[in-house]
Amino acid sequence: MSEQTRNGRLQDKVVLIFGAGPNIGGTCAHFMAREGAKIAAVSSRPETSAETVKFLTEHGYEGVAIAADATQEADIERAVAETVQHFGGIDCMIHTAGRQIRRDVMVQDLAAWDEQMKGYLTGAMLATKHTARIMVEKGAAGSIIYVLSDAAHQGEAGNACYSAAKAGLLNFSRAAAMEFSRYGIRVNSVSPTYMEQNLWMWGPGALEFERGPYNLSFDDFLRGIPLGRPCRTADVANTAVFLASDESSFLTAVDIPLDGGARANYWPWTPGKYTGVTGAGYVETMVPNRYGVPIAREE
């Protein structure tokens, strides 16, 4: 089934996506492709990047699948080189790779700490290093986009390592934006809150949460979001399209909160207490999706 290119906002731009699975990265790939972009989809699992490119080509778009470990410099350098070999350059890089391991500080082990830092922070630095070099070499006034989290801006108990990695990437993005400004390369980020995809990835466990001193259930998140729903992959992808396009040509070193107003909320107010929105009620109305396309709900 071939889809029609929409408004051509990214016509012929080459987008390299680290972490291009069917959720955030894959939805970014889909939404950017339908605006005319060519996609290099990178995943550490070959079947994942292949599945994303299969989806794109079945819908009439152009993409190349690249298997690479986003924590290893040699793999990252190769992914960048393969993208250039296939498409001739890179206009945008999106980094959404990494693995979250929730642990209290007093039981945190170095291996889990290192894995998160390498995935979210070191890997993003290396991807930026090699992508920016190509952009400068090709004279591309490109766009670099990081997917962060509201945990980059706040201290999340029970998840200090993840918070530290994302907060580090937040300030790295600001510094990189200053360095690259003389080349016309822009560096920005987006910070989603609780993602709706968790509700079908985790199943009933997303609602039936065992309470602990730091555990946050879906209802906890929902009560704190003024707009009364979680973030969707489409929210991230639509923002990425904007940040990659010429419409944001004067925007750099900025983080865009995708939190339904939560960051701006005055902390004593709990909006969910007054809206009547509940996790169970929300799940009844949601539409699961992959690549931003609705899929059949499993009963």
C-alpha positions in Angstrom: 0.0 0.0 0.0 1.5 3.3 -1.1 0.9 6.4 0.9 1.1 9.9 -0.5 3.8 12.3 0.5 2.1 15.1 2.5 3.5 18.6 2.2 7.1 17.7 1.3 8.4 19.5 4.4 11.5 17.2 4.4 11.7 16.5 0.7 14.9 14.6 -0.2 16.4 15.1 3.3 18.3 12.2 4.7 17.4 11.2 8.2 19.6 8.8 10.3 17.7 7.3 13.3 19.4 5.5 16.1 16.9 3.3 17.9 14.5 2.8 15.0 12.1 0.2 16.4 8.3 0.3 15.8 7.5 2.8 18.6 9.3 6.2 18.9 12.1 5.8 16.4 9.9 3.9 13.9 7.1 6.5 14.1 9.6 9.3 13.5 10.8 7.3 10.5 7.3 6.9 9.2 6.2 10.5 9.7 9.4 12.0 8.3 9.3 9.7 5.3 5.8 10.8 4.4 7.1 14.3 4.3 9.6 13.3 1.7 12.6 12.2 3.8 14.9 9.2 3.0 15.5 7.1 6.2 18.5 5.2 7.5 17.0 3.0 10.3 19.5 1.8 12.8 19.0 -0.9 15.5 21.2 -3.2 17.4 18.8 -6.0 16.3 19.0 -6.6 12.6 15.4 -7.8 12.5 14.2 -4.6 14.0 15.8 -2.2 11.5 14.7 -4.6 8.7 11.1 -4.5 9.9 11.1 -0.7 10.0 12.4 -0.4 6.5 10.0 -3.1 5.3 7.1 -1.0 6.7 8.5 2.1 4.9 9.0 0.4 1.6 5.5 -1.2 1.7 4.1 2.3 2.1 6.1 3.7 -0.8 9.0 5.3 1.0 12.7 4.9 0.7 14.8 3.5 3.5 17.9 1.5 4.3 18.2 -0.9 7.3 21.5 -0.8 9.3 22.4 -3.2 12.1 24.7 -1.4 14.6 25.3 -1.2 18.3 24.6 2.4 19.3 27.1 2.2 22.2 30.1 1.2 20.0 32.1 3.8 18.1 33.1 1.5 15.3 29.4 0.5 14.7 28.3 4.1 14.9 31.0 5.2 12.4 30.0 2.4 10.1 26.3 3.3 10.3 27.1 6.9 9.4 29.3 5.7 6.5 26.7 3.3 5.2 24.1 6.1 5.3 26.3 8.4 3.3 27.2 5.6 0.8 23.5 4.9 0.3 22.1 8.4 0.2 25.0 10.8 -0.3 24.9 12.7 3.0 23.0 13.3 6.2 20.6 16.2 6.9 19.2 15.0 10.3 20.2 12.6 13.0 17.8 11.4 15.7 19.1 9.6 18.8 16.5 7.6 20.8 18.7 4.6 21.7 19.4 3.3 25.2 18.0 0.9 27.8 16.5 2.0 31.1 17.4 0.0 34.2 15.4 1.2 37.3 17.3 0.7 40.6 17.7 2.5 43.9 21.1 4.2 44.3 22.1 2.0 47.3 21.7 -1.2 45.2 22.9 0.3 41.9 25.7 -1.8 40.4 28.4 -0.4 38.1 27.4 -2.5 35.1 23.8 -1.2 35.0 25.1 2.4 35.5 27.7 2.0 32.7 25.1 0.4 30.3 22.7 3.4 30.7 25.4 6.0 30.4 26.9 4.3 27.3 23.5 3.9 25.7 21.9 7.3 26.4 24.9 9.6 26.8 28.1 8.2 25.4 26.3 6.7 22.4 24.6 10.0 21.7 27.9 11.9 21.9 29.5 9.4 19.4 26.6 9.6 17.0 26.7 13.3 17.1 30.5 13.4 16.6 30.4 11.3 13.4 27.2 12.8 12.1 28.3 16.4 12.6 31.6 15.6 10.8 29.7 14.5 7.7 27.3 17.5 7.9 30.2 19.9 7.9 32.1 18.0 5.2 29.0 18.1 2.9 28.0 21.6 3.9 24.7 20.6 5.3 22.9 22.9 7.7 21.6 19.9 9.5 19.5 19.1 12.5 20.4 16.9 15.4 17.6 15.7 17.7 17.8 13.8 21.0 14.8 12.1 22.6 15.2 12.8 26.4 12.6 12.5 29.1 11.0 14.6 31.8 13.4 12.7 34.1 16.2 14.9 32.5 14.7 17.9 34.3 13.6 16.4 37.6 15.0 13.9 40.2 13.1 10.6 39.8 13.5 8.5 42.9 14.4 4.9 42.1 15.6 5.9 38.7 18.6 8.2 39.4 20.9 6.7 36.8 18.5 7.2 34.0 17.8 10.7 35.2 21.5 11.5 35.3 22.1 10.1 31.8 19.2 12.1 30.3 20.2 15.3 32.2 23.7 14.9 31.0 22.5 14.6 27.4 20.3 17.7 27.9 23.4 19.9 28.7 25.5 18.1 26.1 22.9 19.2 23.5 23.2 22.8 24.6 27.0 22.8 24.4 27.0 21.0 21.1 24.5 23.5 19.7 26.9 26.3 20.6 29.8 24.5 19.0 27.9 23.7 15.8 26.2 27.0 15.4 28.9 28.4 13.1 28.2 25.6 10.7 24.5 26.2 10.7 23.9 22.9 12.4 21.1 23.0 15.0 20.9 20.7 18.0 17.6 20.3 20.0 15.8 17.8 22.1 12.3 16.7 23.1 11.3 15.5 26.5 8.3 13.1 26.6 6.6 12.1 29.8 5.0 8.7 30.3 4.6 7.1 26.9 1.3 5.6 25.9 3.0 2.7 24.2 3.8 1.3 27.7 0.2 0.5 28.1 0.3 -2.2 25.4 3.9 -3.1 25.7 3.5 -3.9 29.4 -0.1 -5.1 29.3 -2.1 -5.3 32.6 1.1 -4.6 34.5 1.0 -1.0 33.5 -2.2 -0.6 35.7 -1.7 -3.3 38.2 1.4 -1.9 39.7 2.9 -3.2 43.0 3.3 -0.1 45.2 6.6 0.7 46.6 8.4 3.8 48.0 9.3 5.0 44.5 7.1 3.1 42.1 4.9 5.2 39.9 1.8 3.7 38.4 0.1 5.0 35.2 -2.6 6.6 37.4 0.2 8.5 39.3 1.4 9.9 36.0 -2.1 10.6 34.7 -3.1 12.5 37.8 -0.2 14.9 37.2 -0.7 15.7 33.5 -3.0 18.7 33.0 -4.1 17.5 29.5 -5.2 14.2 31.0 -3.4 11.7 28.7 0.2 10.3 28.2 2.5 11.2 25.4 2.1 9.3 22.1 4.7 8.3 19.6 2.9 10.6 17.2 3.6 13.5 19.5 7.3 12.9 19.4 7.3 12.2 15.6 5.4 15.4 14.8 7.8 17.4 16.9 10.8 15.7 15.2 9.4 16.6 11.8 9.2 20.2 12.9 12.7 20.2 14.3 14.2 18.6 11.1 12.4 21.0 8.8 13.2 24.6 7.7 10.3 25.8 9.8 12.6 25.6 12.9 15.6 27.1 11.1 16.2 29.6 13.9 15.7 27.1 16.8 18.7 25.6 18.5 19.7 24.6 22.0 16.1 24.2 22.9 14.3 21.3 24.7 10.6 20.9 23.9 8.5 19.4 26.7 6.0 16.8 25.6 4.3 16.5 28.9 0.8 17.8 28.5 1.7 20.8 30.8 3.1 18.8 33.7 6.4 20.7 33.9 4.7 24.0 34.2 2.2 22.8 36.8 2.4 24.3 40.3 3.3 21.3 42.4 0.5 21.4 45.0 -2.1 21.1 42.4 -3.0 17.5 41.2 -5.1 18.0 38.1 -6.3 14.4 37.9 -8.2 14.8 41.1 -10.5 17.2 39.4 -10.8 15.7 35.9 -12.1 12.3 36.7 -9.6 10.7 34.3 -8.4 7.3 35.4 -5.9 4.8 34.0 -8.5 2.1 33.6 -10.8 4.5 31.8 -8.1 5.8 29.5 -7.0 2.2 28.5 -10.6 1.6 27.3 -10.3 4.5 24.8 -6.7 4.2 23.6 -5.8 2.8 20.2 -2.5 0.8 20.1 -0.2 1.5 17.2 3.1 0.7 15.6 4.9 3.2 13.5 2.1 5.6 14.4 -0.5 3.4 12.6 -3.4 1.8 14.6 -3.2 -1.9 15.1 -5.9 -4.3 16.3 -6.5 -4.3 20.0 -6.0 -7.7 21.7 -9.0 -8.6 23.8 
